[in-house]
Amino acid sequence: MDSQTILILIVIGILAGILSGFVGVGGGVIIVPALVYALSMTQHEAQGTSLFILLLPVGILAVNNYWRSGNINFIWSRG
């Protein structure tokens, strides 16, 4: 990946974060079209990339919230 692509991805991420904060929409609504138009990805590539990018932070926060409320069973019993 060249430096121009990395710069474009950073700009897309910053703009998605700012617009999502102002408008209150999910980042994927902004990231997917930006990846399609700015990096010439197909719609399916852009959707997969968006899901991959958002999975880690969203997944970690979700597991943390469920763990704090006592809704995760780390020990499975065989019955």
CNS distance restraints for C-alpha pairs under 8 A (distance, minus, plus):
assign (resid   1 and name CA) (resid   5 and name CA) 6.45 0.50 0.50
assign (resid   1 and name CA) (resid   6 and name CA) 7.02 0.50 0.50
assign (resid   2 and name CA) (resid   6 and name CA) 6.53 0.50 0.50
assign (resid   3 and name CA) (resid   7 and name CA) 6.11 0.50 0.50
assign (resid   4 and name CA) (resid   8 and name CA) 6.22 0.50 0.50
assign (resid   5 and name CA) (resid   9 and name CA) 6.20 0.50 0.50
assign (resid   5 and name CA) (resid  39 and name CA) 7.74 0.50 0.50
assign (resid   6 and name CA) (resid  10 and name CA) 6.21 0.50 0.50
assign (resid   7 and name CA) (resid  11 and name CA) 6.21 0.50 0.50
assign (resid   8 and name CA) (resid  12 and name CA) 6.13 0.50 0.50
assign (resid   8 and name CA) (resid  38 and name CA) 7.58 0.50 0.50
assign (resid   9 and name CA) (resid  13 and name CA) 6.13 0.50 0.50
assign (resid  10 and name CA) (resid  14 and name CA) 6.21 0.50 0.50
assign (resid  11 and name CA) (resid  15 and name CA) 6.07 0.50 0.50
assign (resid  12 and name CA) (resid  16 and name CA) 5.93 0.50 0.50
assign (resid  12 and name CA) (resid  31 and name CA) 6.67 0.50 0.50
assign (resid  12 and name CA) (resid  34 and name CA) 6.71 0.50 0.50
assign (resid  12 and name CA) (resid  35 and name CA) 7.96 0.50 0.50
assign (resid  13 and name CA) (resid  17 and name CA) 6.12 0.50 0.50
assign (resid  13 and name CA) (resid  31 and name CA) 7.30 0.50 0.50
assign (resid  14 and name CA) (resid  18 and name CA) 6.21 0.50 0.50
assign (resid  15 and name CA) (resid  19 and name CA) 5.96 0.50 0.50
assign (resid  16 and name CA) (resid  20 and name CA) 5.77 0.50 0.50
assign (resid  16 and name CA) (resid  27 and name CA) 5.61 0.50 0.50
assign (resid  16 and name CA) (resid  30 and name CA) 5.63 0.50 0.50
assign (resid  16 and name CA) (resid  31 and name CA) 6.25 0.50 0.50
assign (resid  17 and name CA) (resid  21 and name CA) 6.12 0.50 0.50
assign (resid  17 and name CA) (resid  27 and name CA) 6.68 0.50 0.50
assign (resid  18 and name CA) (resid  22 and name CA) 6.31 0.50 0.50
assign (resid  19 and name CA) (resid  23 and name CA) 5.86 0.50 0.50
assign (resid  19 and name CA) (resid  24 and name CA) 7.68 0.50 0.50
assign (resid  19 and name CA) (resid  25 and name CA) 7.94 0.50 0.50
assign (resid  19 and name CA) (resid  30 and name CA) 7.99 0.50 0.50
assign (resid  20 and name CA) (resid  24 and name CA) 5.01 0.50 0.50
assign (resid  20 and name CA) (resid  25 and name CA) 5.03 0.50 0.50
assign (resid  20 and name CA) (resid  26 and name CA) 6.04 0.50 0.50
assign (resid  20 and name CA) (resid  27 and name CA) 5.90 0.50 0.50
assign (resid  20 and name CA) (resid  30 and name CA) 7.90 0.50 0.50
assign (resid  21 and name CA) (resid  25 and name CA) 7.54 0.50 0.50
assign (resid  25 and name CA) (resid  29 and name CA) 7.00 0.50 0.50
assign (resid  26 and name CA) (resid  30 and name CA) 7.64 0.50 0.50
assign (resid  27 and name CA) (resid  31 and name CA) 5.94 0.50 0.50
assign (resid  28 and name CA) (resid  32 and name CA) 5.60 0.50 0.50
assign (resid  28 and name CA) (resid  47 and name CA) 7.72 0.50 0.50
assign (resid  28 and name CA) (resid  50 and name CA) 5.98 0.50 0.50
assign (resid  28 and name CA) (resid  51 and name CA) 7.69 0.50 0.50
assign (resid  29 and name CA) (resid  33 and name CA) 7.23 0.50 0.50
assign (resid  30 and name CA) (resid  34 and name CA) 6.28 0.50 0.50
assign (resid  31 and name CA) (resid  35 and name CA) 6.07 0.50 0.50
assign (resid  31 and name CA) (resid  46 and name CA) 7.84 0.50 0.50
assign (resid  31 and name CA) (resid  50 and name CA) 6.55 0.50 0.50
assign (resid  32 and name CA) (resid  36 and name CA) 6.29 0.50 0.50
assign (resid  32 and name CA) (resid  43 and name CA) 7.29 0.50 0.50
assign (resid  32 and name CA) (resid  46 and name CA) 5.15 0.50 0.50
assign (resid  32 and name CA) (resid  47 and name CA) 5.83 0.50 0.50
assign (resid  32 and name CA) (resid  50 and name CA) 6.42 0.50 0.50
assign (resid  33 and name CA) (resid  37 and name CA) 6.12 0.50 0.50
assign (resid  33 and name CA) (resid  43 and name CA) 7.98 0.50 0.50
assign (resid  33 and name CA) (resid  46 and name CA) 7.67 0.50 0.50
assign (resid  34 and name CA) (resid  38 and name CA) 5.58 0.50 0.50
assign (resid  34 and name CA) (resid  39 and name CA) 7.67 0.50 0.50
assign (resid  35 and name CA) (resid  39 and name CA) 5.24 0.50 0.50
assign (resid  35 and name CA) (resid  40 and name CA) 6.72 0.50 0.50
assign (resid  35 and name CA) (resid  41 and name CA) 6.06 0.50 0.50
assign (resid  35 and name CA) (resid  46 and name CA) 5.73 0.50 0.50
assign (resid  36 and name CA) (resid  40 and name CA) 4.88 0.50 0.50
assign (resid  36 and name CA) (resid  41 and name CA) 4.60 0.50 0.50
assign (resid  36 and name CA) (resid  42 and name CA) 6.02 0.50 0.50
assign (resid  36 and name CA) (resid  43 and name CA) 6.30 0.50 0.50
assign (resid  36 and name CA) (resid  46 and name CA) 6.24 0.50 0.50
assign (resid  37 and name CA) (resid  41 and name CA) 7.38 0.50 0.50
assign (resid  41 and name CA) (resid  45 and name CA) 5.88 0.50 0.50
assign (resid  41 and name CA) (resid  46 and name CA) 5.91 0.50 0.50
assign (resid  42 and name CA) (resid  46 and name CA) 6.17 0.50 0.50
assign (resid  43 and name CA) (resid  47 and name CA) 6.11 0.50 0.50
assign (resid  44 and name CA) (resid  48 and name CA) 6.08 0.50 0.50
assign (resid  45 and name CA) (resid  49 and name CA) 6.04 0.50 0.50
assign (resid  46 and name CA) (resid  50 and name CA) 6.03 0.50 0.50
assign (resid  47 and name CA) (resid  51 and name CA) 6.15 0.50 0.50
assign (resid  48 and name CA) (resid  52 and name CA) 6.11 0.50 0.50
assign (resid  49 and name CA) (resid  53 and name CA) 6.12 0.50 0.50
assign (resid  50 and name CA) (resid  54 and name CA) 6.15 0.50 0.50
assign (resid  51 and name CA) (resid  55 and name CA) 5.79 0.50 0.50
assign (resid  52 and name CA) (resid  56 and name CA) 7.37 0.50 0.50
assign (resid  54 and name CA) (resid  58 and name CA) 6.05 0.50 0.50
assign (resid  55 and name CA) (resid  59 and name CA) 5.50 0.50 0.50
assign (resid  56 and name CA) (resid  60 and name CA) 6.07 0.50 0.50
assign (resid  57 and name CA) (resid  61 and name CA) 6.25 0.50 0.50
assign (resid  58 and name CA) (resid  62 and name CA) 6.10 0.50 0.50
assign (resid  59 and name CA) (resid  63 and name CA) 6.16 0.50 0.50
assign (resid  60 and name CA) (resid  64 and name CA) 6.13 0.50 0.50
assign (resid  61 and name CA) (resid  65 and name CA) 6.20 0.50 0.50
assign (resid  62 and name CA) (resid  66 and name CA) 6.25 0.50 0.50
assign (resid  63 and name CA) (resid  67 and name CA) 5.97 0.50 0.50
assign (resid  64 and name CA) (resid  68 and name CA) 6.12 0.50 0.50
assign (resid  65 and name CA) (resid  69 and name CA) 6.36 0.50 0.50
assign (resid  66 and name CA) (resid  70 and name CA) 6.30 0.50 0.50
assign (resid  66 and name CA) (resid  71 and name CA) 5.18 0.50 0.50
assign (resid  66 and name CA) (resid  72 and name CA) 6.18 0.50 0.50
assign (resid  67 and name CA) (resid  71 and name CA) 5.76 0.50 0.50
assign (resid  67 and name CA) (resid  72 and name CA) 5.36 0.50 0.50
